[in-house]
Every structure is written in structure tokens, then in C-alpha cells.
Amino acid sequence: MIVSFEPVREVYERLQENAKSDPRWICYNLALGERHQEKTINVYESSVFSSFLEATDYSKNIWSSLDTMNEEVVQVSRLDDIFPELVAKTTCGSFFLKMDTQGYDINVFRGAIGSLRNVKALQSELSLIAVYKKMRGTYRVLDEYHVHDFSSVECIL
């Protein structure tokens, strides 16, 4: 089973179109975070950079697709709040959690603390260079993962 979360409406519609032929792929039009709320996301020309955080000048100088940005108000939920629904829909007891949230992974993780006993492995995309303003430092994020028994790290450069 694959469960995908995509907050940006246009990207979600493409995701849903790609998933519709696969009955084992469930899509949610929402973001994951550490609290249930509506939040404004920065949608950049290249949607892979969309983030709740603003790109740094460093990033804008490297990637011209960060020059154009729109804002979209999206729903944010805690994984802990929807986890019972995911278990019921998937009938799975063990999960792999992959986070690629453009500097927001620690917020997703914090909203999943109660569900971590069912997460057997996680993958988090962290940057050694601050590509977004106010993003948590990589080593501080790794320390928090370690406190919750996710301590094996594989770095891909």
C-alpha cells in the first residue's frame, strides 16, 4: 500500500490522476505537520520546492524557479490524528515513513510521535545548507529522530 499526502491542489490533482489506476495507492489532499490547522504554503514555479518556509537568498540565487511564488492556503493534519484511519484503510500494522517536505520534516515527525511504534523505518530529506529560512539545523533534527529510536543514518550526497 502507498499513502501519499500532497497539500498543493494542482500537484494533488496530478498525483490523484496517476494513482487512480492503482487500488493500493491512497491520496490525501493535505499536508502533515505537528498540529491541525490551515496554513499558507509557498508554491514556487517548480512545485518540488513548495514549502511552508520561505526560500533563502542562497537558494533563490541558485534556482531561478524560486523567483516566482504564489501562496495557497492548505489543510494540515497530524499523522497521529489520521493514523487509525490509515490502519483501517490499508489493514497494515507496519509503515515506512518517507518525508520530503522542504525543510518541514521535523514538524511532520513531531505530529507522528504517537504513531512511531508502527513506523519501522523513516526517510527524511535534510539539507546541510539552509535552503529555507527558519528551517531547523540538520544535526538538531537528527538528534530528535535519535531520541525516538531512529538512529541509523544513511547519507546520500
VOBA-1610 file (N, C-alpha, C; in pm, whole numbers, padded with zeros to 5 digits, always signed):
BEGIN
Met+00084-00118+00000Met+00000+00000+00000Met+00089+00125+00000Ile+00044+00225-00072Ile+00110+00355-00074Ile+00007+00457-00028Val+00048+00541+00066Val-00038+00651+00110Val+00041+00779+00087Ser-00013+00868+00005Ser+00055+00993-00029Ser-00022+01112+00025Phe+00053+01211+00071Phe-00005+01336+00119Phe+00052+01449+00035Glu-00035+01526-00026Glu+00008+01638-00110Glu-00085+01756-00084Pro-00032+01865-00031Pro-00117+01978+00003Pro-00151+02071-00114Val-00064+02085-00212Val-00084+02181-00321Val-00188+02125-00419Arg-00296+02197-00437Arg-00412+02149-00514Arg-00372+02097-00653Glu-00301+02175-00731Glu-00266+02134-00867Glu-00180+02008-00869Val-00086+02000-00779Val+00002+01882-00771Val-00079+01762-00722Tyr-00168+01784-00627Tyr-00254+01677-00578Tyr-00339+01620-00692Glu-00393+01704-00776Glu-00477+01656-00887Glu-00397+01567-00982Arg-00271+01604-01009Arg-00184+01518-01093Arg-00154+01387-01021Leu-00126+01396-00892Leu-00098+01276-00813Leu-00217+01182-00814Gln-00335+01236-00792Gln-00457+01156-00790Gln-00480+01090-00926Glu-00454+01161-01032Glu-00469+01106-01167Glu-00374+00987-01187Asn-00251+01003-01141Asn-00152+00894-01153Asn-00189+00774-01067Ala-00252+00799-00954Ala-00282+00690-00859Ala-00414+00619-00888Lys-00499+00677-00969Lys-00634+00623-00982Lys-00640+00482-01041Ser-00539+00441-01115Ser-00540+00305-01171Ser-00481+00202-01075Asp-00435+00247-00960Asp-00373+00157-00862Asp-00459+00154-00735Pro-00535+00047-00713Pro-00622+00041-00595Pro-00545+00035-00462Arg-00415+00016-00471Arg-00335+00010-00348Arg-00263+00142-00320Trp-00310+00250-00385Trp-00250+00382-00366Trp-00358+00479-00322Ile-00344+00533-00202Ile-00441+00625-00143Ile-00377+00763-00136Cys-00452+00864-00176Cys-00400+01001-00177Cys-00486+01092-00089Tyr-00418+01179-00017Tyr-00484+01280+00066Tyr-00440+01418+00021Asn-00536+01509+00008Asn-00505+01647-00028Asn-00486+01728+00100Leu-00374+01703+00165Leu-00340+01777+00285Leu-00192+01762+00316Ala-00145+01849+00401Ala-00007+01843+00448Ala-00006+01777+00585Leu+00106+01722+00621Leu+00124+01670+00755Leu+00210+01769+00833Gly+00183+01781+00961Gly+00258+01872+01047Gly+00239+01835+01192Glu+00276+01927+01280Glu+00268+01896+01424Glu+00138+01941+01489Arg+00050+02007+01413Arg-00083+02045+01466Arg-00182+02057+01352His-00309+02035+01384His-00416+02051+01287His-00442+02200+01269Gln-00436+02247+01144Gln-00456+02389+01117Gln-00468+02414+00967Glu-00508+02534+00932Glu-00494+02583+00796Glu-00366+02664+00795Lys-00288+02650+00688Lys-00158+02718+00683Lys-00131+02758+00539Thr-00062+02868+00522Thr-00027+02916+00389Thr+00104+02852+00345Ile+00100+02790+00227Ile+00220+02728+00170Ile+00269+02814+00054Asn+00399+02825+00041Asn+00461+02896-00071Asn+00474+02799-00187Val+00406+02830-00296Val+00409+02743-00414Val+00498+02812-00518Tyr+00613+02751-00539Tyr+00710+02808-00633Tyr+00683+02756-00774Glu+00742+02823-00872Glu+00726+02784-01013Glu+00757+02636-01031Ser+00863+02590-00971Ser+00893+02447-00968Ser+00831+02394-00838Ser+00721+02324-00851Ser+00643+02286-00733Ser+00720+02194-00637Val+00829+02133-00682Val+00907+02048-00590Val+00968+02130-00477Phe+00975+02261-00492Phe+01030+02348-00388Phe+00922+02406-00297Ser+00795+02376-00323Ser+00688+02433-00242Ser+00710+02398-00095Ser+00690+02498-00009Ser+00722+02481+00132Ser+00644+02580+00217Phe+00624+02544+00342Phe+00570+02639+00438Phe+00675+02744+00473Leu+00799+02713+00443Leu+00910+02803+00472Leu+00946+02882+00346Glu+01004+02998+00366Glu+01044+03083+00254Glu+01187+03048+00213Ala+01210+03043+00083Ala+01344+03014+00032Ala+01442+03123+00073Thr+01564+03084+00102Thr+01669+03180+00137Thr+01721+03248+00011Asp+01793+03357+00030Asp+01856+03425-00084Asp+01954+03331-00154Tyr+02024+03250-00074Tyr+02116+03150-00129Tyr+02044+03062-00232Ser+01928+03010-00194Ser+01852+02922-00283Ser+01802+02995-00406Lys+01753+03116-00385Lys+01700+03195-00497Lys+01808+03227-00598Asn+01933+03242-00551Asn+02044+03269-00643Asn+02083+03147-00724Ile+02053+03027-00673Ile+02089+02904-00742Ile+01976+02857-00835Trp+01853+02860-00787Trp+01739+02807-00862Trp+01646+02920-00904Ser+01646+02950-01032Ser+01562+03060-01083Ser+01413+03029-01068Ser+01376+02903-01054Ser+01235+02867-01038Ser+01179+02915-00904Leu+01265+02966-00817Leu+01220+03020-00689Leu+01187+03169-00698Asp+01207+03227-00817Asp+01177+03369-00836Asp+01027+03396-00834Thr+00948+03300-00884Thr+00804+03317-00892Thr+00738+03232-00784Met+00655+03298-00702Met+00591+03227-00592Met+00447+03274-00578Asn+00359+03178-00556Asn+00220+03206-00520Asn+00196+03146-00383Glu+00092+03190-00319Glu+00057+03134-00190Glu-00075+03060-00202Glu-00088+02952-00125Glu-00211+02874-00124Glu-00238+02832+00021Val-00359+02848+00064Val-00397+02804+00199Val-00434+02657+00191Val-00371+02576+00277Val-00391+02431+00273Val-00425+02380+00412Gln-00479+02260+00415Gln-00510+02190+00540Gln-00386+02115+00588Val-00360+02123+00716Val-00251+02049+00779Val-00312+01961+00887Ser-00271+01836+00892Ser-00316+01742+00996Ser-00195+01674+01057Arg-00213+01626+01177Arg-00111+01544+01241Arg-00129+01400+01193Leu-00021+01332+01164Leu-00029+01192+01127Leu-00096+01113+01238Asp-00067+01149+01363Asp-00130+01080+01476Asp-00282+01085+01469Asp-00338+01196+01421Asp-00483+01212+01417Asp-00549+01125+01310Ile-00479+01101+01201Ile-00539+01022+01093Ile-00485+00879+01085Phe-00393+00847+01174Phe-00331+00715+01169Phe-00431+00600+01184Pro-00527+00608+01276Pro-00625+00498+01285Pro-00700+00477+01153Glu-00732+00583+01083Glu-00797+00571+00952Glu-00706+00502+00851Leu-00576+00535+00855Leu-00480+00472+00763Leu-00469+00322+00790Val-00464+00286+00916Val-00457+00144+00952Val-00581+00073+00902Ala-00697+00134+00920Ala-00823+00072+00876Ala-00828+00059+00723Lys-00786+00162+00652Lys-00792+00159+00505Lys-00689+00064+00444Thr-00572+00056+00507Thr-00465-00024+00448Thr-00457-00164+00506Thr-00513-00185+00622Thr-00501-00307+00702Thr-00354-00341+00730Cys-00270-00240+00734Cys-00127-00259+00763Cys-00100-00225+00909Gly-00002-00292+00964Gly+00039-00264+01101Gly+00176-00201+01109Ser+00253-00213+01001Ser+00388-00157+00996Ser+00398-00062+00876Phe+00468+00048+00899Phe+00477+00150+00795Phe+00620+00198+00777Phe+00649+00246+00657Phe+00772+00317+00622Phe+00728+00461+00599Leu+00788+00555+00669Leu+00752+00696+00659Leu+00859+00770+00580Lys+00822+00820+00463Lys+00913+00899+00381Lys+00868+01043+00384Met+00957+01130+00428Met+00925+01273+00436Met+01014+01350+00340Asp+00952+01435+00262Asp+01025+01524+00170Asp+00944+01653+00165Thr+00960+01732+00270Thr+00869+01845+00292Thr+00938+01981+00285Gln+01055+01985+00226Gln+01125+02110+00204Gln+01144+02191+00332Gly+01218+02130+00426Gly+01254+02196+00549Gly+01153+02181+00662Tyr+01048+02103+00641Tyr+00940+02090+00738Tyr+00930+01949+00797Asp+01028+01863+00765Asp+01023+01723+00809Asp+01009+01708+00961Ile+01078+01791+01037Ile+01072+01777+01183Ile+00929+01804+01232Asn+00856+01890+01166Asn+00718+01918+01206Asn+00628+01798+01178Val+00651+01732+01066Val+00576+01610+01034Val+00607+01503+01138Phe+00734+01487+01170Phe+00778+01388+01268Phe+00712+01414+01405Arg+00709+01538+01447Arg+00651+01571+01578Arg+00501+01542+01581Gly+00435+01553+01469Gly+00293+01521+01462Gly+00266+01372+01448Ala+00373+01293+01447Ala+00360+01147+01432Ala+00415+01070+01552Ile+00452+01140+01657Ile+00517+01075+01772Ile+00437+00957+01824Gly+00306+00970+01834Gly+00223+00863+01886Gly+00211+00743+01793Ser+00241+00763+01667Ser+00230+00656+01567Ser+00363+00587+01540Leu+00470+00638+01596Leu+00604+00588+01562Leu+00625+00441+01597Arg+00550+00389+01692Arg+00568+00247+01725Arg+00532+00158+01606Asn+00453+00211+01511Asn+00416+00138+01390Asn+00503+00174+01270Val+00595+00268+01288Val+00685+00309+01181Val+00816+00233+01200Lys+00843+00142+01109Lys+00962+00056+01121Lys+01087+00122+01065Ala+01067+00218+00974Ala+01179+00292+00917Ala+01127+00425+00867Leu+01217+00523+00864Leu+01178+00650+00806Leu+01289+00705+00719Gln+01250+00787+00625Gln+01343+00854+00536Gln+01310+01002+00542Ser+01411+01082+00565Ser+01391+01226+00579Ser+01492+01297+00490Glu+01442+01392+00412Glu+01532+01471+00327Glu+01577+01594+00404Leu+01704+01596+00439Leu+01760+01706+00516Leu+01872+01771+00436Ser+01887+01900+00454Ser+01989+01975+00381Ser+02094+02028+00478Leu+02219+02013+00443Leu+02326+02067+00526Leu+02338+02218+00510Ile+02285+02270+00402Ile+02283+02414+00376Ile+02139+02461+00392Ala+02120+02570+00463Ala+01985+02622+00485Ala+01930+02678+00353Val+01842+02601+00291Val+01781+02645+00165Val+01648+02717+00190Tyr+01599+02708+00314Tyr+01476+02778+00355Tyr+01504+02853+00484Lys+01443+02969+00496Lys+01455+03047+00619Lys+01384+02973+00732Lys+01439+02982+00850Lys+01382+02926+00972Lys+01373+02773+00972Met+01448+02706+00883Met+01447+02560+00890Met+01541+02514+01001Arg+01504+02405+01066Arg+01585+02351+01175Arg+01715+02296+01120Gly+01821+02308+01198Gly+01951+02256+01158Gly+01947+02104+01147Thr+02016+02052+01050Thr+02017+01909+01022Thr+02053+01826+01145Tyr+02156+01865+01217Tyr+02200+01784+01330Tyr+02101+01790+01446Arg+02031+01901+01462Arg+01927+01910+01565Arg+01810+01818+01530Val+01776+01812+01401Val+01668+01722+01356Val+01710+01577+01377Leu+01832+01543+01339Leu+01880+01406+01358Leu+01882+01368+01506Asp+01921+01462+01592Asp+01918+01435+01737Asp+01777+01401+01783Glu+01678+01473+01733Glu+01541+01446+01774Glu+01494+01309+01723Tyr+01531+01274+01600Tyr+01499+01140+01549Tyr+01562+01034+01639His+01687+01057+01676His+01760+00961+01759His+01692+00940+01895Val+01642+01046+01956Val+01572+01036+02084Val+01455+00940+02074His+01396+00930+01957His+01280+00841+01936His+01320+00710+01867Asp+01446+00671+01883Asp+01500+00542+01838Asp+01512+00526+01687Phe+01522+00634+01616Phe+01555+00628+01473Phe+01697+00682+01462Ser+01793+00589+01467Ser+01931+00632+01482Ser+02024+00592+01368Ser+01982+00502+01282Ser+02069+00466+01170Ser+02052+00569+01061Val+02163+00621+01016Val+02159+00728+00918Val+02238+00687+00795Glu+02179+00704+00681Glu+02249+00683+00555Glu+02246+00815+00481Cys+02359+00866+00449Cys+02367+00994+00380Cys+02391+00971+00232Ile+02313+01040+00153Ile+02331+01037+00008Ile+02368+01178-00034Leu+02484+01192-00090Leu+02531+01325-00132Leu+02512+01345-00280
//
